[in-house]
């Protein structure tokens, strides 16, 4: 493969040398968009090389975009299949647990344990609200405790004035008066 590439590079170099050496005063008229250009054989060759390079760049962009799109579609398909597998496994596990629940007799110890400490679930999220309230109260107490032994700074109250510089400006003060 490397040998074939080297052979093609040598052929292209020989073509460039041949065209540039035989550059005579002969010009060829070329018409593009109703304009006529007189090009020498070397200039015509360079124009062909530029045209071929633009064509190859366009092909590379097209194939690169198609590859990326194919990879994206493949990943989406794999993710969809993985999600289906996960859902089917969860549904199978749910059916299995339901089957076990139907076949397992209720024990009296479990029923007395549930009556001994009834759950208080006012918002219906499956969590005992009493423990949530206790946790919130504890967090509030921790927030009120000073973090270090230091004197608290007192900030003097600010005087309210008719000149409002924050959100709303004078119009907000006018709304309050009305």
Residue pairs with C-beta under 8 A, 6 or more apart in sequence:
15 45
16 45
19 41
19 42
19 45
20 42
22 41
23 40
23 41
23 42
24 40
24 41
25 40
26 40
26 41
27 38
27 39
27 40
28 38
28 39
28 40
28 41
28 44
29 36
29 37
29 38
30 36
30 37
30 38
30 39
30 44
31 37
39 47
119 128
120 128
120 129
120 130
121 127
121 128
121 129
122 129
123 129
146 152
162 173
163 170
164 170
164 172
164 173
168 175
